[in-house]
Amino acid sequence: SSSGRYSAVGIATFGPAGVNKDTANYGRILEGSPKREWRGVDLITPIRQACGLGTAADDALVGFDTDVNAPALAEFRHRCYLREQRQQSSPNTASDKPITSLSYVTIGTGVGVGLIVNSQPIHGLLHPEGGHVSIQPLEGDTFKGYSWGTEKSPYGGVGTVEGTCSSVALTERLLGMQSEDGSSGGDSNQAQAREVLSTLADDHEVWNHASNAIANLCVSILLLTSCQKIVLGGGIMKRSILFDKIRHRVWVLLNGYLDSVEELSNESKLADVIVESSWKELGSGLVGAFALALDAHTSRKEIEVTKENDVKERNAYTSGVLAGIGLSFGCILLSTFVGRRRRN
């Protein structure tokens, strides 16, 4: 608005983050973050204040979630919308099943997993942290995990998705391959060091390890959540050859276990299950943050309408009660008057 006050705000952040409004760490980066400088940082308060939404009355106008749950929500709604459009143009398409579940995975500096199950984002003790699940490495792989895993990382960052296929892990693997003693031989925490990945050929060995780790994650998601769509995004997935490598590896790892599921009955069908982001150029994180803001704005409107309806219902109830009392009192007076006339 002209006053500088936003109608609503959506914040989609890297994790781990406090997403439960009832906890003291809501809106903060949690102490378990591998990014030391960000631990305990309050994200939500300064952004709310800058947007003119700093009062308690504005709580409902602020959406806060991870930068994977938010894109998952946006991807889910977009794909539901596309299905509705298809149904309107071809209503007899029986194979076009309703979508109720989706996972969004980003592979970049870290690996994050957002989940939509039964059409709702997943929150529980925290939010999904699927990037840290254990994987089955390729045969003969001696990589000891990424350096970020030495502190507060599940499994010490060894043999995990993020510890194998994040840009940090892939850069450290590459630097180790290039050094004589097998050590990393450089600082992968520097962004410019990680840019070396963009110069590698499509057939470089590191992409085999990356695709295997991501495929392991996809298999875990399919087995644990039965998600209908797994959307892969992030900087690493700009390497387009990874999609087919991942789908093939998923097919191998599943080992025929889910062949009875129509969508997983042959390898080619995985192209409709493991898919690219709808907003590769714009950025799924930005679209996800917008989805959170839109939800917050919509829910505020719904609350206002509900309150208005409640007032109307209370007024109608009060009017009805008063009318009833008035009618009853009138009937009593009339009965008394008629009784007196008869006695006279």
C-alpha positions as a Markdown table, in Angstrom:
| # | Residue | x | y | z |
|---|---|---|---|---|
| 1 | Ser | 0.0 | 0.0 | 0.0 |
| 2 | Ser | 1.0 | 3.7 | -0.2 |
| 3 | Ser | 1.8 | 3.6 | 3.6 |
| 4 | Gly | 4.4 | 0.9 | 3.0 |
| 5 | Arg | 2.4 | -1.8 | 4.7 |
| 6 | Tyr | 2.2 | -5.1 | 2.9 |
| 7 | Ser | -1.1 | -7.0 | 2.5 |
| 8 | Ala | 0.7 | -10.2 | 3.4 |
| 9 | Val | 4.2 | -11.7 | 3.5 |
| 10 | Gly | 5.6 | -15.2 | 2.8 |
| 11 | Ile | 9.0 | -16.3 | 4.0 |
| 12 | Ala | 10.6 | -19.4 | 2.6 |
| 13 | Thr | 13.9 | -20.1 | 4.3 |
| 14 | Phe | 16.7 | -22.8 | 4.3 |
| 15 | Gly | 16.4 | -25.1 | 7.3 |
| 16 | Pro | 16.4 | -26.3 | 9.9 |
| 17 | Ala | 14.0 | -23.5 | 11.0 |
| 18 | Gly | 11.4 | -23.1 | 13.6 |
| 19 | Val | 8.1 | -23.4 | 11.8 |
| 20 | Asn | 5.8 | -24.1 | 14.8 |
| 21 | Lys | 4.1 | -20.9 | 15.9 |
| 22 | Asp | 3.7 | -22.2 | 19.4 |
| 23 | Thr | 7.4 | -22.6 | 20.1 |
| 24 | Ala | 10.0 | -20.0 | 21.2 |
| 25 | Asn | 12.2 | -20.6 | 18.1 |
| 26 | Tyr | 9.4 | -19.8 | 15.6 |
| 27 | Gly | 10.8 | -17.8 | 12.7 |
| 28 | Arg | 14.5 | -18.6 | 13.6 |
| 29 | Ile | 17.2 | -20.7 | 12.1 |
| 30 | Leu | 17.8 | -23.5 | 14.5 |
| 31 | Glu | 21.0 | -24.3 | 16.3 |
| 32 | Gly | 21.5 | -27.5 | 14.3 |
| 33 | Ser | 22.2 | -25.5 | 11.1 |
| 34 | Pro | 25.6 | -26.3 | 9.5 |
| 35 | Lys | 25.8 | -22.6 | 8.7 |
| 36 | Arg | 27.3 | -21.4 | 12.0 |
| 37 | Glu | 26.8 | -17.7 | 11.4 |
| 38 | Trp | 23.0 | -18.3 | 10.9 |
| 39 | Arg | 22.4 | -20.3 | 14.1 |
| 40 | Gly | 19.7 | -18.7 | 16.2 |
| 41 | Val | 19.1 | -15.8 | 13.8 |
| 42 | Asp | 15.6 | -14.3 | 13.9 |
| 43 | Leu | 14.4 | -14.0 | 10.3 |
| 44 | Ile | 10.7 | -13.3 | 10.8 |
| 45 | Thr | 10.8 | -10.2 | 13.1 |
| 46 | Pro | 12.9 | -7.8 | 11.0 |
| 47 | Ile | 11.1 | -8.8 | 7.8 |
| 48 | Arg | 7.7 | -8.3 | 9.5 |
| 49 | Gln | 8.7 | -4.9 | 10.7 |
| 50 | Ala | 10.1 | -3.8 | 7.4 |
| 51 | Cys | 6.8 | -4.8 | 5.8 |
| 52 | Gly | 4.7 | -3.0 | 8.3 |
| 53 | Leu | 3.3 | -6.1 | 9.9 |
| 54 | Gly | 5.0 | -5.9 | 13.3 |
| 55 | Thr | 2.0 | -6.1 | 15.6 |
| 56 | Ala | 0.4 | -9.2 | 17.1 |
| 57 | Ala | -2.8 | -8.4 | 15.1 |
| 58 | Asp | -0.8 | -9.1 | 11.9 |
| 59 | Asp | 0.3 | -12.6 | 12.9 |
| 60 | Ala | -2.2 | -14.2 | 10.4 |
| 61 | Leu | -0.7 | -12.1 | 7.6 |
| 62 | Val | 2.7 | -13.8 | 7.7 |
| 63 | Gly | 3.5 | -17.2 | 6.3 |
| 64 | Phe | 6.7 | -18.9 | 7.3 |
| 65 | Asp | 8.1 | -22.3 | 6.1 |
| 66 | Thr | 11.1 | -23.9 | 4.6 |
| 67 | Asp | 12.4 | -23.2 | 1.1 |
| 68 | Val | 11.3 | -26.7 | 0.2 |
| 69 | Asn | 7.9 | -27.0 | 1.8 |
| 70 | Ala | 6.8 | -23.7 | 0.3 |
| 71 | Pro | 7.8 | -24.7 | -3.3 |
| 72 | Ala | 6.2 | -28.1 | -2.7 |
| 73 | Leu | 3.0 | -26.3 | -1.9 |
| 74 | Ala | 3.2 | -24.1 | -5.0 |
| 75 | Glu | 4.1 | -27.0 | -7.3 |
| 76 | Phe | 1.2 | -29.1 | -5.8 |
| 77 | Arg | -1.4 | -26.4 | -6.4 |
| 78 | His | -0.1 | -25.6 | -9.9 |
| 79 | Arg | -0.3 | -29.2 | -10.9 |
| 80 | Cys | -3.8 | -29.5 | -9.5 |
| 81 | Tyr | -4.7 | -26.5 | -11.5 |
| 82 | Leu | -3.3 | -28.0 | -14.7 |
| 83 | Arg | -5.2 | -31.2 | -14.1 |
| 84 | Glu | -8.5 | -29.2 | -13.6 |
| 85 | Gln | -7.8 | -27.5 | -16.9 |
| 86 | Arg | -7.2 | -30.8 | -18.6 |
| 87 | Gln | -10.4 | -32.3 | -17.1 |
| 88 | Gln | -12.4 | -29.4 | -18.4 |
| 89 | Ser | -11.1 | -29.8 | -21.9 |
| 90 | Ser | -11.2 | -33.7 | -21.8 |
| 91 | Pro | -13.5 | -34.7 | -19.0 |
| 92 | Asn | -13.4 | -38.5 | -19.8 |
| 93 | Thr | -9.7 | -38.9 | -19.2 |
| 94 | Ala | -9.8 | -41.6 | -16.6 |
| 95 | Ser | -6.1 | -42.0 | -16.3 |
| 96 | Asp | -5.6 | -38.4 | -15.2 |
| 97 | Lys | -5.9 | -39.2 | -11.4 |
| 98 | Pro | -6.3 | -36.5 | -8.7 |
| 99 | Ile | -3.1 | -35.4 | -7.1 |
| 100 | Thr | -3.0 | -35.4 | -3.3 |
| 101 | Ser | 0.7 | -35.8 | -2.6 |
| 102 | Leu | 4.0 | -34.3 | -3.9 |
| 103 | Ser | 7.6 | -33.9 | -2.8 |
| 104 | Tyr | 9.8 | -31.1 | -3.8 |
| 105 | Val | 13.6 | -31.7 | -3.5 |
| 106 | Thr | 16.2 | -29.1 | -4.0 |
| 107 | Ile | 19.9 | -30.1 | -4.5 |
| 108 | Gly | 22.3 | -27.2 | -4.2 |
| 109 | Thr | 24.6 | -26.1 | -1.4 |
| 110 | Gly | 22.6 | -28.5 | 0.8 |
| 111 | Val | 19.7 | -30.9 | 0.1 |
| 112 | Gly | 16.2 | -30.2 | 1.3 |
| 113 | Val | 12.9 | -32.1 | 1.0 |
| 114 | Gly | 9.4 | -30.6 | 1.2 |
| 115 | Leu | 6.4 | -32.8 | 1.5 |
| 116 | Ile | 2.7 | -32.4 | 0.7 |
| 117 | Val | 0.6 | -35.4 | 1.9 |
| 118 | Asn | -3.2 | -35.4 | 1.8 |
| 119 | Ser | -3.0 | -32.0 | 0.1 |
| 120 | Gln | -1.3 | -30.4 | 3.2 |
| 121 | Pro | 2.4 | -29.5 | 4.0 |
| 122 | Ile | 4.0 | -31.9 | 6.5 |
| 123 | His | 4.9 | -30.5 | 9.9 |
| 124 | Gly | 5.3 | -32.6 | 13.0 |
| 125 | Leu | 8.2 | -32.4 | 15.5 |
| 126 | Leu | 9.8 | -30.1 | 13.0 |
| 127 | His | 9.6 | -30.2 | 9.2 |
| 128 | Pro | 11.0 | -32.9 | 6.8 |
| 129 | Glu | 14.8 | -33.2 | 6.8 |
| 130 | Gly | 15.1 | -35.8 | 4.1 |
| 131 | Gly | 18.4 | -34.5 | 2.8 |
| 132 | His | 20.1 | -36.3 | 5.7 |
| 133 | Val | 18.8 | -39.8 | 5.1 |
| 134 | Ser | 21.4 | -42.6 | 4.6 |
| 135 | Ile | 22.1 | -44.0 | 1.2 |
| 136 | Gln | 23.7 | -47.0 | -0.5 |
| 137 | Pro | 26.9 | -45.6 | -2.1 |
| 138 | Leu | 28.1 | -46.9 | -5.4 |
| 139 | Glu | 30.4 | -50.0 | -5.2 |
| 140 | Gly | 34.0 | -49.0 | -4.4 |
| 141 | Asp | 33.1 | -45.5 | -3.2 |
| 142 | Thr | 35.6 | -44.4 | -0.6 |
| 143 | Phe | 34.5 | -40.8 | -0.2 |
| 144 | Lys | 34.3 | -39.9 | 3.5 |
| 145 | Gly | 31.5 | -37.4 | 3.4 |
| 146 | Tyr | 31.5 | -33.7 | 3.2 |
| 147 | Ser | 33.3 | -31.4 | 5.7 |
| 148 | Trp | 30.0 | -29.8 | 6.8 |
| 149 | Gly | 29.0 | -33.2 | 8.4 |
| 150 | Thr | 31.7 | -33.1 | 11.1 |
| 151 | Glu | 29.4 | -31.0 | 13.4 |
| 152 | Lys | 25.7 | -31.6 | 14.1 |
| 153 | Ser | 25.0 | -33.6 | 11.0 |
| 154 | Pro | 23.2 | -37.0 | 11.0 |
| 155 | Tyr | 25.6 | -39.9 | 10.4 |
| 156 | Gly | 28.4 | -37.4 | 10.5 |
| 157 | Gly | 27.6 | -36.5 | 6.9 |
| 158 | Val | 29.0 | -39.9 | 5.7 |
| 159 | Gly | 26.9 | -41.9 | 3.3 |
| 160 | Thr | 24.0 | -39.4 | 3.3 |
| 161 | Val | 22.2 | -37.7 | 0.4 |
| 162 | Glu | 23.5 | -34.2 | 1.3 |
| 163 | Gly | 27.0 | -35.6 | 2.2 |
| 164 | Thr | 27.2 | -37.1 | -1.2 |
| 165 | Cys | 25.4 | -35.0 | -3.8 |
| 166 | Ser | 25.3 | -31.4 | -2.5 |
| 167 | Ser | 27.5 | -28.9 | -4.3 |
| 168 | Val | 29.8 | -28.8 | -1.3 |
| 169 | Ala | 30.2 | -32.6 | -1.3 |
| 170 | Leu | 30.7 | -32.9 | -5.0 |
| 171 | Thr | 33.3 | -30.2 | -5.0 |
| 172 | Glu | 35.2 | -31.8 | -2.2 |
| 173 | Arg | 35.0 | -35.1 | -4.0 |
| 174 | Leu | 36.3 | -33.6 | -7.1 |
| 175 | Leu | 39.2 | -31.8 | -5.3 |
| 176 | Gly | 40.1 | -35.0 | -3.6 |
| 177 | Met | 40.2 | -36.8 | -7.0 |
| 178 | Gln | 42.5 | -34.1 | -8.3 |
| 179 | Ser | 44.9 | -34.1 | -5.4 |
| 180 | Glu | 47.7 | -36.7 | -5.1 |
| 181 | Asp | 46.8 | -37.8 | -1.5 |
| 182 | Gly | 43.1 | -37.9 | -2.0 |
| 183 | Ser | 42.4 | -35.0 | 0.4 |
| 184 | Ser | 40.0 | -32.2 | -0.7 |
| 185 | Gly | 43.0 | -29.9 | -1.5 |
| 186 | Gly | 40.8 | -26.7 | -1.3 |
| 187 | Asp | 38.1 | -24.8 | 0.4 |
| 188 | Ser | 34.7 | -25.9 | -0.8 |
| 189 | Asn | 33.0 | -23.4 | 1.4 |
| 190 | Gln | 34.0 | -20.7 | -1.1 |
| 191 | Ala | 31.3 | -20.3 | -3.8 |
| 192 | Gln | 33.8 | -19.8 | -6.5 |
| 193 | Ala | 35.4 | -23.2 | -5.8 |
| 194 | Arg | 32.0 | -24.9 | -6.3 |
| 195 | Glu | 31.6 | -23.2 | -9.6 |
| 196 | Val | 34.1 | -25.7 | -11.0 |
| 197 | Leu | 31.2 | -28.2 | -11.2 |
| 198 | Ser | 29.7 | -26.3 | -14.1 |
| 199 | Thr | 32.8 | -26.9 | -16.2 |
| 200 | Leu | 32.7 | -30.7 | -15.9 |
| 201 | Ala | 31.7 | -32.9 | -18.8 |
| 202 | Asp | 28.3 | -34.7 | -18.6 |
| 203 | Asp | 30.1 | -38.1 | -18.4 |
| 204 | His | 32.3 | -37.1 | -15.5 |
| 205 | Glu | 32.4 | -39.6 | -12.6 |
| 206 | Val | 31.0 | -37.2 | -10.0 |
| 207 | Trp | 27.6 | -37.2 | -11.8 |
| 208 | Asn | 27.3 | -41.0 | -11.2 |
| 209 | His | 27.7 | -40.4 | -7.5 |
| 210 | Ala | 25.2 | -37.5 | -7.5 |
| 211 | Ser | 22.6 | -39.4 | -9.5 |
| 212 | Asn | 22.9 | -42.4 | -7.2 |
| 213 | Ala | 22.4 | -40.4 | -4.0 |
| 214 | Ile | 19.4 | -38.5 | -5.4 |
| 215 | Ala | 17.9 | -41.8 | -6.7 |
| 216 | Asn | 18.3 | -43.3 | -3.2 |
| 217 | Leu | 16.4 | -40.3 | -1.8 |
| 218 | Cys | 13.6 | -40.7 | -4.4 |
| 219 | Val | 13.3 | -44.4 | -3.5 |
| 220 | Ser | 13.0 | -43.6 | 0.2 |
| 221 | Ile | 10.4 | -41.0 | -0.6 |
| 222 | Leu | 8.4 | -43.4 | -2.7 |
| 223 | Leu | 8.6 | -46.2 | -0.1 |
| 224 | Leu | 7.8 | -43.9 | 2.9 |
| 225 | Thr | 5.2 | -41.5 | 1.6 |
| 226 | Ser | 3.9 | -43.0 | -1.7 |
| 227 | Cys | 4.1 | -39.4 | -3.2 |
| 228 | Gln | 2.6 | -39.2 | -6.7 |
| 229 | Lys | 5.2 | -36.6 | -7.9 |
| 230 | Ile | 8.8 | -36.0 | -7.0 |
| 231 | Val | 9.9 | -32.6 | -8.3 |
| 232 | Leu | 13.7 | -32.1 | -8.5 |
| 233 | Gly | 15.1 | -28.6 | -8.4 |
| 234 | Gly | 18.1 | -26.6 | -7.3 |
| 235 | Gly | 21.5 | -25.7 | -8.8 |
| 236 | Ile | 22.7 | -29.2 | -9.3 |
| 237 | Met | 19.6 | -30.2 | -11.2 |
| 238 | Lys | 20.5 | -27.6 | -13.9 |
| 239 | Arg | 22.6 | -30.5 | -15.2 |
| 240 | Ser | 19.8 | -31.9 | -17.2 |
| 241 | Ile | 21.4 | -35.3 | -17.9 |
| 242 | Leu | 20.9 | -36.1 | -14.3 |
| 243 | Phe | 17.1 | -36.7 | -14.7 |
| 244 | Asp | 17.4 | -39.8 | -16.9 |
| 245 | Lys | 20.3 | -41.1 | -14.8 |
| 246 | Ile | 18.3 | -40.7 | -11.6 |
| 247 | Arg | 15.2 | -42.4 | -13.1 |
| 248 | His | 17.2 | -45.3 | -14.3 |
| 249 | Arg | 18.9 | -45.7 | -10.9 |
| 250 | Val | 15.6 | -45.5 | -9.1 |
| 251 | Trp | 14.3 | -48.3 | -11.4 |
| 252 | Val | 17.3 | -50.4 | -10.5 |
| 253 | Leu | 17.1 | -49.8 | -6.8 |
| 254 | Leu | 13.4 | -50.5 | -6.6 |
| 255 | Asn | 14.2 | -54.0 | -8.0 |
| 256 | Gly | 10.7 | -54.6 | -9.2 |
| 257 | Tyr | 9.1 | -54.1 | -5.8 |
| 258 | Leu | 6.5 | -51.5 | -6.9 |
| 259 | Asp | 5.9 | -52.9 | -10.4 |
| 260 | Ser | 2.2 | -53.5 | -9.5 |
| 261 | Val | 1.7 | -49.7 | -9.2 |
| 262 | Glu | 0.6 | -48.5 | -12.7 |
| 263 | Glu | 2.7 | -45.3 | -12.5 |
| 264 | Leu | 5.8 | -47.4 | -11.6 |
| 265 | Ser | 5.2 | -50.4 | -13.8 |
| 266 | Asn | 8.0 | -49.7 | -16.2 |
| 267 | Glu | 11.1 | -47.5 | -16.3 |
| 268 | Ser | 9.7 | -45.1 | -18.9 |
| 269 | Lys | 6.8 | -44.1 | -16.7 |
| 270 | Leu | 9.1 | -42.7 | -14.1 |
| 271 | Ala | 9.4 | -39.6 | -16.4 |
| 272 | Asp | 5.9 | -38.7 | -15.2 |
| 273 | Val | 6.8 | -39.3 | -11.5 |
| 274 | Ile | 10.2 | -37.8 | -11.2 |
| 275 | Val | 9.9 | -34.4 | -12.9 |
| 276 | Glu | 11.4 | -31.0 | -13.3 |
| 277 | Ser | 10.3 | -27.9 | -11.5 |
| 278 | Ser | 7.6 | -25.8 | -13.1 |
| 279 | Trp | 9.6 | -22.6 | -12.5 |
| 280 | Lys | 13.2 | -23.4 | -13.4 |
| 281 | Glu | 14.0 | -19.9 | -14.5 |
| 282 | Leu | 12.0 | -17.9 | -12.0 |
| 283 | Gly | 13.0 | -20.0 | -9.1 |
| 284 | Ser | 10.7 | -22.3 | -7.1 |
| 285 | Gly | 11.7 | -20.7 | -3.8 |
| 286 | Leu | 10.3 | -17.3 | -4.9 |
| 287 | Val | 7.0 | -18.8 | -6.1 |
| 288 | Gly | 6.8 | -20.8 | -2.9 |
| 289 | Ala | 7.2 | -17.7 | -0.8 |
| 290 | Phe | 4.4 | -16.1 | -2.8 |
| 291 | Ala | 2.2 | -19.1 | -2.2 |
| 292 | Leu | 2.7 | -18.7 | 1.6 |
| 293 | Ala | 1.8 | -15.0 | 1.3 |
| 294 | Leu | -1.3 | -15.8 | -0.7 |
| 295 | Asp | -2.3 | -18.3 | 1.8 |
| 296 | Ala | -1.8 | -15.9 | 4.7 |
| 297 | His | -3.8 | -13.2 | 2.8 |
| 298 | Thr | -6.6 | -15.6 | 1.9 |
| 299 | Ser | -6.9 | -17.0 | 5.5 |
| 300 | Arg | -7.1 | -13.4 | 6.9 |
| 301 | Lys | -9.9 | -12.7 | 4.5 |
| 302 | Glu | -11.7 | -15.9 | 5.5 |
| 303 | Ile | -11.2 | -15.0 | 9.2 |
| 304 | Glu | -12.8 | -11.6 | 8.6 |
| 305 | Val | -15.7 | -13.1 | 6.7 |
| 306 | Thr | -16.2 | -15.7 | 9.5 |
| 307 | Lys | -16.2 | -13.0 | 12.1 |
| 308 | Glu | -18.6 | -11.0 | 10.1 |
| 309 | Asn | -20.9 | -14.0 | 9.7 |
| 310 | Asp | -20.6 | -14.8 | 13.4 |
| 311 | Val | -21.7 | -11.2 | 14.2 |
| 312 | Lys | -24.6 | -11.5 | 11.8 |
| 313 | Glu | -25.6 | -14.9 | 13.3 |
| 314 | Arg | -25.4 | -13.5 | 16.8 |
| 315 | Asn | -27.5 | -10.5 | 15.8 |
| 316 | Ala | -30.0 | -12.8 | 14.1 |
| 317 | Tyr | -30.1 | -15.1 | 17.1 |
| 318 | Thr | -30.5 | -12.1 | 19.5 |
| 319 | Ser | -33.2 | -10.6 | 17.3 |
| 320 | Gly | -34.9 | -14.0 | 17.2 |
| 321 | Val | -34.7 | -14.5 | 21.0 |
| 322 | Leu | -36.1 | -10.9 | 21.6 |
| 323 | Ala | -38.9 | -11.5 | 19.0 |
| 324 | Gly | -39.7 | -14.8 | 20.7 |
| 325 | Ile | -39.8 | -13.2 | 24.1 |
| 326 | Gly | -41.9 | -10.4 | 22.8 |
| 327 | Leu | -44.3 | -12.8 | 21.1 |
| 328 | Ser | -44.6 | -14.9 | 24.3 |
| 329 | Phe | -45.2 | -11.8 | 26.4 |
| 330 | Gly | -47.8 | -10.6 | 24.0 |
| 331 | Cys | -49.6 | -14.0 | 24.1 |
| 332 | Ile | -49.6 | -13.9 | 27.9 |
| 333 | Leu | -51.2 | -10.4 | 27.9 |
| 334 | Leu | -53.7 | -11.5 | 25.3 |
| 335 | Ser | -54.6 | -14.6 | 27.3 |
| 336 | Thr | -55.0 | -12.6 | 30.5 |
| 337 | Phe | -57.2 | -10.0 | 28.7 |
| 338 | Val | -59.4 | -12.7 | 27.2 |
| 339 | Gly | -59.8 | -14.5 | 30.5 |
| 340 | Arg | -60.9 | -11.3 | 32.3 |
| 341 | Arg | -63.5 | -10.6 | 29.5 |
| 342 | Arg | -64.9 | -14.0 | 30.0 |
| 343 | Arg | -65.2 | -13.7 | 33.8 |
| 344 | Asn | -66.9 | -10.4 | 33.4 |
